[in-house]
Amino acid sequence: MPIDKRPPLEIITLGDYVRDTISGFCGVVTAETRYLNGSIKYCVEAQELDNGKLIQEYWFDHHRLRVQSQKHKGGVGYASTQEPQ
């Protein structure tokens, strides 16, 4: 049986601000998909606009992402549970 030499998976949760190690794309994790073969992919949405328009979201394999900050509040897809004051 081959030995998996990849580093252990970093814990990523919805709302984390992440960076793709290959493309450098950064954004907030808004969805997670788990496949039968064990693969885990995350949908990452950018917080910036491109000429006033939303940037397309992208799906990345778990091994490509690194958490930059946890549980980001604000930005795309965030809904506050606190009452307005």
C-alpha positions, 0 to 999 in steps of 0.5 A: 500500500503506498504511503501518503506523503501529503501533510495532514489536512488543515481544518477549514470551516465555512467563513474562513478567509483562505488563500490558494497556494497555486494561484494566490486567489484569496477569499471567504469559504462559502461552501464545502463538498465531500465526495465518496472517494474522500476528496474535499473541495471548497467554494471560495468567493473573493471579497473584491469587485472587478469594475463594480462586478462580483468576481466569479467564485472558484472551487479548490481541493482542500490540499491547495488552501491555507487559512489566512484568518478564521471565521471571517465576518462580513463580505460575501454570504455573511448573515449576522445573527445579532439584532441591529442596535 
